[in-house]
Each structure stands twice: as C-alpha cells, then as structure tokens.
Amino acid sequence: MVDPVWEHGQKYKGGFVCKYCRQQRSGGGATRFKEHLAHRGNDAKDCPSVLAEVKKFFIEQLDKNKERARARARDKLLRDAAARAPHIDLDPEEEEGHGQGQFDEDAAMQAALRQLREEYNFMQRAGPHYERGGGSGSGNRAGGSHVRGSGAGGSAGPLPSLFTRSQSHVPKRVRDYHFGLSSAPVQQRIDTGPWTVKGRTSRELIGRAWAKACHAIGIPGRKVDDPYFKAAIMETQKQCVGIKIPTGREIDGKYLDENVNEIEKEIEKWQMEWDECGVTLMCDSWTGPMWNSVINFLVYSGGTMYFLKSIDTTDKVQDHQYLLKEIKAVVLKVGYENVVQVVTDNGSNYKKACELLVEEYPHIAWQPCLAHTINLMIKDIGKWDKHAACIKSAQDICSWLYNSNSLHSMMRQAIGGELVKWNATRFGTNYMFLESMFKKKDQFMVWLMSPEFRRTRHFNTEMGRYAFDCTTRLEWWDNVEWVINDVEPLYMFLRFADSDKIPNLNEVTMDYQNMRQTYASKFATDKARFDRIMKVIDARMTTVMADSYMSTACALNPYMHYNTGVSQNILALVRMGVDKMLETDAAARAL
C-alpha cells in the first residue's frame, strides 16, 4: 500500500520534494517527509506552507509510530526478563479437583520454560551466529514433540503448541512451487558451526572449490545467489557422501523432461483458477540481431504469470490478419470465456487485429501496453523542433567524444565517468543521455576551456570547434535544461510503468494524476507550455483508458476514492464494466 505521505510530494533521490514549499531533500524517505510536514524532529526543516489539517494528521501518525516502537521494546524486555527468571509459578494457589493431570501439565510447562532459558543463555553466549532451527533431536522431525516432566511419577505430558518450534519458515505456496521443499532451516552443530575453526576452514574450502568451477566454466558469481542453486547445494548436503553426481546428459535429458512435466502439472492446477480469477493474455513481437522474429504469448492470472507459447514468424508477414488468427487461436486454447483482456503494443497491426477480436468477443478488452504508450508520447515530444535540435546537437558531440580513444579517455578523466548512451527505439533514453550530460555541465566547461584540451589536435577539428562553442555557452546548457524539464515528469511515469512491480489499473490512474499535477505545478506560469505537453499525453492516454476496464477498476477501489474523492458517476462506471463483461443486453433479449 502506498504511504499516504506521498500524496503531498514526490520521491526524489531517496528523499522527497514537498509540494507545498518545493523543498528538496535527498535521503530520509517517508519518515523525514512526515517530520518535515509535522514540524517534528531535528533532522528535517519545518514546512512553512503546510496545511493545518495535514500537519495534525502526520503529528498523530508519528505519535502512533513512536508508541508502537515503545510497545515492541517493552515486549522484548519482558521476554528477556521471563527467559532469565529461574522459575515461573504457573499456579500459585493449588485448587481442589485438578488432580495429577494438572500437576503433570504444569511440570511439562516448567520443563519447556527451563529449556527456553537454556537456549536463551546459549544464544547470549554465541551471539549472532546462533540460529534456531527445526531441532536435531528425535521426536521433533516426527511431528509430535514431547517433554519429560520432572514431577511425581516422571510421566510425560504433551508440550503445548505455544512452546513448539516451527518446523518450517517457508510458506506453503509461493511463486515457486517446489523450492520450499529443500530450503527449511536446520539447527547447526555447535562443534562445526561458522564460529568454529573447523567451520571457517570448511567454508573456505567450499568457497574456493565453487569459485574455481564458476570461473572455469564461465558462470558469473552472482548466479550462485540464485535460490535454485542454493536449493541444489542444500539437497546435495542432505544426501551426504557416496551419491553419484548426475552427468550433463542426464541433466539435459531425463531431468529436463521431469522438470517440464512437473511445470505442466502445476499449470494444470493453476488453470482451474482461471474461471474464477480471469485471464490477461499478453503478446509481443521480438526481432533478433539476425532478423529472426518471434511472437511470445504469456498468461497472467491470480497474481502469477506463465510463459504460454512462442511462434516463429521469421518468414511471415505480421499484418493484422495473421496476428488476428494467432491471437484468436491462443484465446480459444485458454478459453474465450476466461479471457478478460488482451495486452499488446500500440502498433497499427496489433490495434486493428484486437479491434476485430473485440467485435467477435465483446467481453474481451484490448489494453495497450502502458510502457510502450508512454514511450510513444516521448517520441512525439522529441519531434518538436527545439527538442530535436537539442538532442541532435548533444548526440553529435557525444559521438565525436567516443570516436577517438584518446579523446574518450580524456573526457572520462575530466568528468569522472561515462555518459548514458541512447537507444534507437527507446526514446526515453534520449533524455536520460541529456540528463547525464547536463549533470556534468561544470566539468565539461572546465575541461573544454582548459589549456590541456586546447593544445590537443582535437580542438582544431571542425567538430572540436563545434563542441567547444556549444558546451562553453550558457545558452546551450539552458536549452538542454529546458528540454529535460519538458519530459522529466513523463519519464518518471515511464519508470513507474516499466518497473518490476506490476501496477494495477487504478494505480496507473493515480500515478497519471500525480504526473499531471506535477506538470501543472512546474509550469504554473506558462500555461501554453503545459497545454502543449498535455495535449500529446492525453491523446495517447485515451487509447489506454478507452473501451477498457480501467475506469471500472478505479470505481471499485476504495483507495482511489480516498485519494481523488468519490466520483458522481461511480455507479455508471461500474455498470459499464459489468455490461461489457456479462453482456447483459444479450441476456435480457434472450429472456
């Protein structure tokens, strides 16, 4: 859930930009922003323009956070005190009628508490190296844990569930369906733990052996952090010595087939949820360096995404008729009644194919890819004369700097790093490149005006004179800053759409509104500039929101109403989505 403090500002380099006083702070995150608005703490400057109700709200928030922290500290002190206590009297006044059973249960509890005190004392001595696992004694792994009482008769009583150890810290089902089987923590031995000489030596030997293997066969070291690699090592340790290592033929043969069968069985179980959760079908075309072309199809449902199939289209013409045939085949394979929406890019061939598909299946919505749509917005803005001229000038200078090894080396030493290179089809990278160059403005001006550069042969070339004239004039840098300001909020919107976190439809709407408000604040004194930018953005966003379930999703989300206010036509928006999904008019005619 998004922290409500970000309704009053933006994230900026790990910190914030306040929308009331426009103060910028790098670092500190949401907590420092709350202190800034609430006029609390010594690490944040008070906001002079914050509204009184906003200040009061975040004062209460900070007080609640402090109280929760105090409660956690008190609980820890109580737990530590209970663990250090020599005895806990569970029933100081023995009542009549309890009998021997009650006495045995109290004895079992005292034994359990005694065991906890021993573990606590050992943990204090061992420090952070001690890990509490599933236990190594007999009985714990069998599922039933018992403790011998020391009372009369020495009878055994069941250990209450309050004091039983957790047998596994891994959830029953996460995104990976079998990794948890071999990842449960195990209590380490005292004589071979990492705090002992033998444990440290063993770890060094294992580390050197795996480093040799990775470096010899070309495996990057970061791949060792992969959870499947760790699971394989833990399973190998569990099976002990004497097991024959599988060969490469077996791994690429029968074990590959077994893994494929296992995944297919998991997908079959997952398909049973499609009629309840619905399915989002995604497809995209890719062209490789050798001009080989494929279309990938993925299925998203219930928070899980699977790769479904891939089609080789190297020798095919990807017009709307061919795309319609392939997309329709996948829709029928998944079940047209399960498909809620189809997500593609904004290409004219995909657009026409999906429009024909929606005509045949009215309940299916075509949802253009948000990241691709924003990329096209940046492309449209980049065609403006001032933008195109500035980008072309900066790219020419960059190409000249990188065409000579000696000049490139001089530049890298002078500015303290490299420039971000642009990509031909990712138009947002043009502005990333401009921003990386603008951040080195002072270094560029000092270097190009230095006697060392002006004595080189590069200075007397045509491009050397051009680069010198541009980068030593403040007007040129002002134009670069002007161009960057035009797309900075839009590029942040692109980063949101292209992030690893999968945003839902109402989050897209909220971030779009935040971007619009940022533009309005940035260009409050230049309405013509604001209108020109928003005209391009709104024209593209219409294709994302029209004839989709985005408006209905926003109407059904309470958090959306909390942020933007309750809309007057909320019922109409819900009805629009229900009519599209259930085809109520056709049902009424049938009745």
Residue pairs with C-beta under 8 A, 6 or more apart in sequence:
1 559
2 507
2 510
3 30
5 30
5 33
5 34
5 37
5 58
6 30
6 33
7 563
8 18
8 19
8 20
8 33
8 37
8 50
8 54
9 16
9 17
9 18
9 19
9 20
9 33
10 16
10 17
10 19
10 492
10 514
10 518
11 17
12 24
12 25
12 26
13 26
13 27
14 26
14 27
14 28
14 29
15 24
15 25
15 26
15 27
15 28
15 29
15 32
15 33
16 24
16 25
16 28
16 29
16 30
16 32
16 33
16 36
17 23
17 24
17 25
18 33
18 36
18 37
18 47
18 50
19 517
19 521
20 37
20 47
20 49
20 50
20 51
21 47
21 48
21 49
21 50
23 36
23 45
23 47
25 32
25 33
25 36
25 44
28 43
28 44
32 41
32 43
32 44
33 44
34 40
34 58
34 61
34 62
35 41
35 43
35 44
35 62
36 44
36 45
36 46
36 47
37 47
37 50
37 54
37 55
37 58
38 55
38 58
38 59
38 61
38 62
39 46
39 47
39 50
39 55
39 59
40 59
40 62
80 120
82 88
83 116
83 117
83 120
84 117
84 120
85 117
87 110
88 110
88 113
90 106
90 109
90 110
91 98
91 102
91 106
100 152
100 153
103 151
103 152
104 149
104 151
104 153
104 155
104 157
105 157
106 151
107 149
107 150
107 151
107 157
108 147
108 149
108 156
108 157
108 158
108 159
108 160
109 160
109 163
110 149
110 150
111 147
111 148
111 149
111 150
112 147
112 159
112 160
112 163
113 163
115 147
116 163
119 132
122 130
123 130
123 132
126 195
127 195
129 193
129 194
129 195
131 185
131 187
131 188
132 165
132 187
133 165
133 184
133 185
133 186
133 187
133 188
134 140
134 141
134 165
134 166
134 167
134 168
134 184
134 185
134 186
134 187
135 141
135 145
135 165
135 187
136 186
136 187
136 189
139 145
139 146
140 165
140 167
141 167
143 167
144 158
145 159
145 164
145 165
146 156
146 157
146 158
146 159
147 156
147 157
147 159
148 154
148 156
149 155
149 156
149 157
167 184
168 180
168 184
169 184
169 185
170 180
170 183
170 184
171 180
172 180
174 180
175 304
176 227
177 262
177 266
178 262
179 227
179 228
179 231
182 231
182 234
182 235
182 238
183 227
183 230
183 231
183 234
188 194
190 196
191 198
192 198
192 199
192 202
193 199
194 200
194 203
210 224
211 221
213 219
214 220
214 221
214 223
214 224
223 229
236 243
246 255
267 306
270 301
270 302
270 304
270 306
273 301
273 302
274 301
274 334
274 335
274 338
275 335
275 337
275 338
277 301
277 302
278 301
278 338
278 339
278 340
279 299
279 300
279 301
279 334
279 335
279 338
279 339
279 340
280 299
280 300
280 301
280 339
280 340
280 341
280 342
280 343
280 367
281 297
281 298
281 299
281 327
281 330
281 331
281 334
281 339
281 341
281 342
281 343
282 297
282 298
282 299
282 300
282 342
282 343
282 344
283 295
283 296
283 297
283 298
283 326
283 327
283 330
283 342
283 343
283 344
283 350
284 295
284 296
284 344
284 345
284 369
285 293
285 294
285 295
285 313
285 318
285 345
285 347
286 293
286 294
286 295
286 296
287 293
291 314
292 312
292 314
293 312
293 313
293 314
293 316
293 318
294 310
294 311
294 312
294 313
294 314
295 310
295 311
295 313
295 318
295 323
295 326
296 307
296 309
296 310
297 307
297 308
297 309
297 310
297 311
297 330
298 305
298 306
298 307
298 308
299 305
299 306
299 308
299 334
308 330
308 334
309 330
311 326
313 322
316 322
318 349
319 349
320 348
320 349
320 350
320 352
320 353
320 356
321 353
323 349
323 350
323 353
324 353
324 356
324 357
327 342
327 353
327 354
327 357
328 357
328 360
331 339
331 342
331 357
331 361
331 364
336 361
336 364
339 361
339 364
340 363
340 364
340 365
340 549
340 581
341 364
341 365
341 366
341 367
341 548
341 549
342 354
342 357
342 364
342 365
342 366
342 367
343 367
343 368
343 369
344 350
344 351
344 354
344 366
344 368
344 369
345 368
345 369
345 372
346 368
346 369
346 372
346 373
346 376
346 540
346 543
351 366
351 368
354 366
355 366
357 364
357 366
358 364
358 365
358 366
358 547
362 580
362 583
363 580
363 581
363 582
363 583
365 547
365 548
365 549
365 580
366 547
366 548
367 544
367 548
367 549
367 550
368 543
368 544
370 497
370 508
370 544
371 494
371 497
371 498
373 540
373 541
373 543
373 544
374 428
374 490
374 493
374 494
374 497
374 540
375 426
375 427
375 428
375 494
376 427
376 540
377 490
377 536
377 537
377 540
378 427
378 428
378 430
378 431
378 487
378 490
378 491
378 494
379 427
380 536
380 540
381 387
381 486
381 487
381 490
381 533
381 536
382 388
382 391
382 427
382 430
386 479
386 482
386 483
387 483
387 486
390 434
390 479
390 480
390 483
391 430
391 434
391 483
393 470
393 476
394 433
394 434
394 437
394 480
395 422
395 430
395 433
396 463
396 466
397 463
397 466
397 467
397 470
397 471
398 419
398 421
398 433
398 437
400 407
400 463
400 464
400 467
401 407
401 408
401 411
401 419
401 467
402 408
404 458
406 458
407 456
407 458
410 447
410 452
410 453
410 456
411 447
412 418
414 443
414 444
414 446
414 447
415 440
415 443
415 444
415 447
416 440
416 443
417 440
419 433
419 436
419 437
419 440
420 429
420 432
420 433
420 435
420 436
421 429
421 433
422 429
422 430
422 432
422 433
423 429
428 487
428 491
428 494
431 483
431 484
431 487
431 488
431 491
432 491
434 480
434 483
434 484
435 484
437 444
437 480
438 477
438 480
438 481
438 484
441 477
444 471
445 471
445 472
447 453
448 467
448 468
448 471
448 472
449 468
449 472
453 459
458 464
459 465
459 468
470 476
471 477
485 522
486 529
486 533
489 515
489 518
489 519
489 522
490 515
490 533
490 537
492 515
492 518
493 511
493 512
493 515
496 503
496 511
497 503
497 508
503 511
504 553
505 548
505 549
505 550
505 553
505 554
506 550
506 553
506 554
506 557
506 559
506 560
508 544
508 550
509 545
509 550
509 554
509 560
510 560
510 563
510 564
512 541
513 564
516 534
516 537
519 530
519 533
519 534
520 530
523 529
523 530
523 533
544 550
545 551
549 577
549 580
549 581
551 573
551 576
551 577
552 573
552 574
552 576
552 577
552 578
553 577
554 560
554 573
555 567
555 570
555 573
555 574
555 577
556 574
561 567
561 570
567 573
578 584
579 585
